[in-house]
Amino acid sequence: MTDKLEIYKRAQDPIPSIYRRWHLYGAGLENLKLAEAPTPEPGPDELLVRHDACGLCFSDIKVIRLGEEHPRIYRNMKEDPVVLGHEVAMTVMKVGENLKDQYKPGERFTVQPDIYIDGVGYAYGYEIQGGLSQYNIIDQRVLNNDDGNYLIPVRPSTGYAEAGLTEPWACVTAAYELKYRTGLKPGGVTWIIGSKANPEHNYSLSAGFDAASHPDKLLLTDVPDYLADALRARAAAIGGIEVVDVPDVEKPPVEVVDDIVLLGADAELIEKVSPWLNHFGVVAILADEPLDRPVNVDVGRVHYNRWLYVGARGSEIADAYANTPVRSSLKRNGKAWFVGAGGPIGRMHVQRAIQKANGPKTIVCTDVSAHRLQDLDETFGDEARAQGIDFICLNPMEREAYDAGMAPFKETGFDDIIVLAPIPPVIADAANWLAPEGVMNIFAGVARGTTAPLDLSNLYMKDARFIGHSASSFDDLKLMLHETESGELSPNRSVAAIGSLSAAKDGLQAVQDQVYPGKVVIYINIEDFPLTAVPDLKDVLPSVYAKLKDGREWTNEAEAEFLRVMLP
């Protein structure tokens, strides 16, 4: 006899005429209501999908806090409520007439939620109905958008939680695959400022300004005459390059600049010109002496806009870009510090650092939550140490132990610092621990316009780099799904609590209150089941608990047993 889980997997379970979904009518958790709606029929170019599992994310909390003020929401939420949920696993239930050659009931997918139509965002779980609903229509916004089709096929053997958590995991793995320019942006706007130029230097630009590759517009401010004349002559020989003199650094005649090159610099000058940077913009500093003070850097834009600051000593502009290419991967056998490691995303970073080949030899995890830090050590400590990794967990609130634990790194510093706490003073303090050629990744999503004082002298005195990251691409999600299905990385290890659709509001409250050290996953179509920490299944569902790993980690086998018990 075929069990109900097999029927469910094959999409042979009955589709109800009425289905449930969570409506968010405005800012505040009190405006989140469980509602019912008629189950729709797909049009000829649409799919009806069943949402199987949905991870809850702190990004959902941002929508709940901001309501219509959220930058991804542009509609009247009282009249047209938002259905949250972008970390989603789904199964095709019905296929529109025009799509029957492409899709079949029972096929499984996850979705890249950042969907754009003619440049306008319609993100899944924001403008498009999300995963906190039993069923959904997948229309041409998902299937035929600016980047093509954003559905990603999932193997039948992959767990529902595994598939849903591919999205947050892709954001983590993408942080270590970042690529940065190693020269002036071709076709862009370059601004060279010589206000602080060293008169003893003979400045030059040996690469990135020739017929094969060059900016389309060149702005010059206080550039030494010999260099300005050489650049104008080169621009004239190449042809089509506009050269503009800019007398006032606070009033360039453009809206944005792709590259700002400073011949010599001081902190105030860097702060004045940085706001003109475009997305993916670069500030290149050529200087020989340390700055007189830290620079107030917009760390929000380092994170969201991928601003990059580079530097070199001497007089060759190209050296600031190419001498030390920006590394985003963790240094092999290096020392890595994860700041704010105890939360769901921090744990993913730590797990990846342990499980991926050629990782760091020393991993330091810090967090102000003793509970989360203890759970992190219990989950990963023995595994890391068995691989010869020096795995250290420290709580800054326990000052004496923290200072003693950090003391060995005062001289050496860290090769990689991953900042997962969106707190400017924490970012600024951590930056002081960078080793020569070290990289700080500002992963935490601090708001644009948020500044932190950073010693940018380290760019050219120590060849250090500050980078940032936000979200993931379609290719990042595909890569993460491949690593999941190949067994290289396991998103299941991130699951900390589970519940049914009716428990989603409690789950979101728990995410907001940082109750659990890992992710909350909602199983959308099961019988009502309260939000439950995975280890607590021992007393609630012992047959499911028996299939956990080490009595604490979610597995596909535990999920299958859970669904057999809980499916209607």
N, C-alpha and C positions, 0 to 999 in steps of 0.2 A: 504494500500500500504506500503510495506517494505521500510523504509528510507535508505539512503545510508550509514548511520552509522551502521545499523544492517547488511547490506550487507558486509561492511568492516569487522565487527567483525567476521562474519562467514567465512571470507577468500573467499568470492564469487566475489570479485571485480576483474576485468580483470588484468592479469599480462602483462605488456608491453614487447615488444621485446627488447627495449633499456631502461636502467635505469641509474640513476645519482648517483654519489658518489664523495666525496672530496679526491683528491690525494695530499699527502704531499711529494714533491720531494727532500726535504733537509731542513736544518736549516733555519728558518726565515718564518714569516707569508706570505711573498711575494711568497714563494714556495708552497703555498696551492692553488690548482686550482680545480674548479668544472669540472668534466669530465663525459663522458658517456661511457657505456660498454654494450655489449650484455648480456641480462638476461640469466644466465646459466640454464641448466637442471640438476637436481640432479642425481648423479650416484646411483647404487643399494644400497649403504650403506650411502647415504647422504640425507639431507633435504634441500629444498629451503625455506628460511624464509624471511618474510617481517619485516624490522625494523620499529617499530611504533613510538618510542620516544627514544631520547638519551640525557642524561645529559652531560653537558660540565664540565670538571674537570681541576683543575690546573695541574694535572699530564699530561694532553694533552699539556699544555703550555710548560712543561719540554721537551717533545718530539720535539715540534716546535723550541724551543731554541737550543737544542743539535743536532737534526738530527741524523746522523749515529753515533755520539758520545754517544748517549743514551745507557745505559747498556742493555736495552731490545730490541734494534734494531741491528740486525747483517745481513744486506744485503745492496746492492747498491740501495739507494732510488731513484736515477735518473732513473734507469732502472726498478725498481720494487717499486713504491711509496707506502707509508704507508697510510692506511685508518684508521683514528682515531675513537675513540668512544667505551668506555668500560662500560658505565652506560646505559644499553640498555634494552628495552622491545621489544619482537619479537613475531611473529605469524607464525606458520607453514603454508606454501602455497602448497607445493608439497612434497610427500614422496617417497623415493627410494624403489624399489621392495622388498629389503630384510628387510625393516624397517616398512612395512605396518601393522604388528601385534602390533607395539609399538607406532606408532604416527599416528595422523589424521590431515588433514587440519583444521585450525581454532583453534588448541590447542596453548596456549600461554605459553611463557617461559621468564625468564631472565637467565643470564649466570654468573657463577663465572669466572671472566676474567683471574685469575692466573692459566694458563693451562701449565702442564709440560708433556713432552714426553721423556721418558728415561732420566729424570733429566734436560732436556733442556726446557727453557721457550718459549712458543708460545702464549703469552698473547693476548687476544681478544682486538682489537684496537691497537695492536702493530705489532706482527708478523702475526697474523690472522686478516683479514679484519674486521674492526669494524663498529660501529653503524652509522657513517656518510655516509651511503649508503642505498639506498632504499631496496635492496635485498642482500642476502648472501647465500652461501652454507655452511651448517654446516656439517663438515666431521668427520671422526673418531678421529681426534685430540681432538675435543670437546666431542665426544660421548664415546670415549674409550681411556682414557689417563692414566697417572700414578695413578690417584686417582679415576678412574671410569668415570662416566658421569657428566659433569659440567653444564648441563641444569637443571634449577629449575622450576617446573611447577607453573604457575600463575593462579589464579581463574579468570573466565570470568568477575566477578564483580569488579575486581581490576582495578584501573586507569592505563593508560599507563605511565604517569609520576611517579605514585606511584611505579610501577614495576621497571622502569629504575633507580629511585633514591634509590632503595633498596641497591644497591652496595655501594655508599658512606655512607649511613646510617649504613650499616653493619660494616664498618670500625670504625664508632663512637661507636656503641654498643659493638663491640668486645673489645674496650679499657677498658670496665668495667667488662669483663669476663676473664681477663688474669689470668693464673695460673703459679705459680713459684715453683721451687723445694724447699723443706724444709730439704734437706740433700745433701750429696755428690752424684754426678751423678753415678749411678750403671754402671759399665763397662767403665767408663770414665778415665780421667787423673786428678789426684789431686796433687797439688803442695803446700807443707807446708813450709813456710819461717819463720825462727825464728831470723832473724838478729836484730830485735828490741825487742826480748822477755824480759819480766820482770823477773829478776832472783828470785824474791820473789814468783812467781807463780808456781804452780804445774799443768802444762797444761795436758789436757786429751781429749780424743775423745770417747764419750760414745755411739754414735749412728752413723749408716751409714758405719760402717767398720766391718762387720761380715759376716758369711757364707751366710746369706740371701741377703745382699746388700753391695756391696763394689766396689771401683774403680778397674780397671784392672792394672793401673800403678800408682805408688806413687813416686813423686819427693820430695827430702828433701834438704833444704838449711839452714845451721846454726841452725838446730833444736836441742834443748837441748838433751843431751845424753839419759837421762832417757826416754823421749818421743820417740826419734828415736828408741831406743832398744825395747820399748814396741810395736811400730808400726811394726817393722821388725818381731818380734816374732808372732804378730797377722797375718801378711801377710803370714808367713811360715806355720802357722797352717791352714789357709784357703786354701792356695795353689793357684798357677796360677797368683799371683800378683807380678809384677816386681817392685822392689824397687831400685831407682837410686839416688845417691848423686849428687847434682848440686852445684858446688862451686861458679859459677858466675850467679847472677840473670839475667844478660843480655844475657845469652847463655844457656837456657834450651835445652836438647837434644830431643825436640819434636817440631812439627809445631804449635800445639794449645793445650791449657789446659782448662779443663772444670771447675775446681775449684781451686782458689788460696786462700790459708788460710794464713793470716798474723798474727803472734803472736807478738802483738805490731806493730806499724807502724808509718811511717812519710810520708809526702806528696810525697817526691821525690821517695821513694820506691814504693808507689802505682802507680805513673806515669810510673816507669820503667817496672813493671811487667804486668800492665793491657793490653798492646798490644798483649800479648800472649793468651788472652781469646778467646775461641771458641764462636760460635753462642750459645745463651742461657747460656753463661758462668756466673759464680758467683765469686765475690771477697768477702771473709768473713774476717772481721777485728776484732780482739780481742785487745782492748786497754782500758786504764783507764783514760787517760788524753787527753784533746783536742789536735788536731793537731796544729802545729805551723803556718800553713797557709792553705788556700783553696787548693784543689787538682784540677789540670786541667784534667777534665773528658771528654772523648770522647762522647759527648752527641749525636752525630750522630749514634754511635754504641749502645748507650742505646736505641735509637729509632728503628733503623733498625735491629740490631743484638740481641736485647733484653738482653743486658748485665745488670747484677744486682749487686749492692753493698749492702751488709748487714753487720751488726756488733753487738757486744755485749761487755759488760764489764765482766771482770773476766777471768777464765782460761779454761772453757769448750767450745771446738770448736763447738759442736752441738748447743749450745745456740745461736750462731750467726745466724743459720738457722731457728731454731724452736721456739725461745722465742717469737718472734713477726712475725708471718706469714705475707707475703706481701699481703696487701689488695688492690684490684684494683677497687672495687665498692666504690661509694661515701658514706661517713660516714652518717649514719642515724641521722637526726637533727643536722648535723654538719655545718661547715662554709666552703663554696667552692668558690674558686676564679678562674674565667676563663680569662686567659690572652690572649688578642687578640680575643675577643669574637664576634666581629662584622661581620666577614666574613662568607661565606656559611657554612663551617664546624663548626666554633665556634657557630653559631646559632643552629646547630643540637645538639651540646653538651648541650647548655643552655636549649633548648626545652626538651631534654630527662631528664635533672635534675629536671625540673618542673613537667613533666607528669608522670614519673615513681614513683611508690609507695616507701615510706620509704626514700625519698631523703633528701637533706640538708635543714636546716632551714634558712640559710643565703646564698644568691648567690650574689657575686660581679662580675660584668662584666666590663672589661677595654678594651679600644680600642683607637687608636689615630685618628680615623675617627669620627668626630662629627656626620656626616650624618648617618653612620652605627649604631652608638651608640644610636642615637635618634630613628631610625627605630626599633632597638632591643627592646628598652623600650616601644615603642608604640605597638609592636607586642605581647610581653610577660609580660610586667610589671604588668598590671591590673590582668591578670590571676594568676601570681605568688602571688601577694599580697592578692588576694581573698582566696588563700590557706594558708595564714598565713606565707608566705615566705618573709623575709626581702630582697627585690630585689633592688640592688644598681648598677647604671651605672656611671662609672667615666672615664674621659679622662685625661691621663697623661700629655697632652699638656696644659691643663688648671690647672696649677700647684697648685694654692692656693686651689681650690675646690677639686682637687685630694688628696692633703695632708690632708685636713680636713676629707674627706670621708674615707681615709685609717687609720686615727689616732686611731679609736676604736680597730683596729686589731693589733696594735703594740705589745700589751702585750699578747693577746690570740693567735695570728697567725691564720693560716688556716689549717683545717683538710685535705683539698684536694686542690691542685693547678694544674689546667690543662693548660699547656702551648701550645698555638696555634700560637704563633709568632716564626718563626725560626731564632731568633736573640740571639746569645750567651750572650750578656750583659743583655738582658731581662730575659733569663733563670736564669742567675747567681743571679740577683737581686731578682727575685721571690722566689728563694730557701731560701732566708733569712727569709721569712715569714712563714715557716712551723711550725706548732704547734707540741708538743710532739705526737709521733705516727702518724704524718702527712705523707701524700703521695703526691709526685709530679709526675705527668704523663707528660713526655716530648712527647706530641703528634705531635708537629710540626716536619716536615721532614727536619731536617738540615743534610747536607752532612756528610757522614762518614769521620772521621778525624777532624771534627769541635769540638773544646774543649770549655768548659766553666768552670770557677773556682767555685767549689762547696765545701762547708764545710762538708766533710764527717765525721767530728766528730759527727754530728747530728745522724749518723747511730747508734752509741752506747751510746751517751749521752742523746739523745731524742727519740731513737727508730724510727727515721724517715726513709723514703724509697724514692728512686728515681727510677721510672720505665719508660718504653717507649713502644711505640706501632707503628706498621706499617701494613697496609692492613687488610684483613679479610680472613677467611677460608670459605670453602663450608658450613660448619655447621653454621657459623656466618650469612651468607647470608640467609640460610633457616630460622634461628631464627628471623631475622629482617623481612623477608617476612611474617612470622606468626604473628609477632607483628603488622605489617601493616594491614593484612587482618582481624585481630581480633579487630582492632580499638584502640589498646593500644598506638601506635605511628603513626603519620601521616606525611609521607614524603612530601605530597602536600604542607605543610606549608613552605617548603624550597624553593618553586618555586618563583622566583623573576621576571623572564622575559621569554618570549616564542618567537618562530619564526619558519619559515619553513626551509627546507634543504638549500635553497639559502641564508638564513641568518646566517648559521653556522660560516662563517668567521668573520662576525661582532660579533657574540656571543663569539668566542674565543678571539677576540680583547678586548671585554668587560671583560672577565674573567682575561685576562692579566693585564688590567688597573684597575681591582677591581671596576668596575662601579656599580655593583649591590650588595646589601647586602646578597642576597641569590643565588640560583642556576639558571642557564640558561638551559632551556629544549628546544630541537629542535624536532618538530613534522615532521617526515621524509617524509610522503607521502601526505601532504596537498598542496593546491595551494600556490604559492609564497606569503609569508607574512613576513614583515620586523620584525626585532628584536624589541619587545615591552615590556616595563615594565608592570607587571600585573595590577597595579592601572590605567595605561593609557588606558586600554581597555574601560574605561568609554566613551571616545570620539570616539574610533575606532570601537568597537564591543559592543554596549550597551547591547545586549541580553546575551552576555557572561559575561559582567561585573555584570549583575543583579544576576548571580548565584555564584559570589564570596562570601566568608565569610567576613563580615564586610568591604566590598569594597576593600579588600587588599590581601586576602588569596585564593589561588587556591583550587578548589574542583573538585571532580569527575564529579559533575553536570556541572560545568563550562567547564571542558574538553569535555564532551559529546556535549554540545552546540557548542563549538568551532569547533569540528570535523564535526558536521552537517553543519555548515556554510562553512567550509574551505576544506572539502574533494572534490576532483574533481568529 
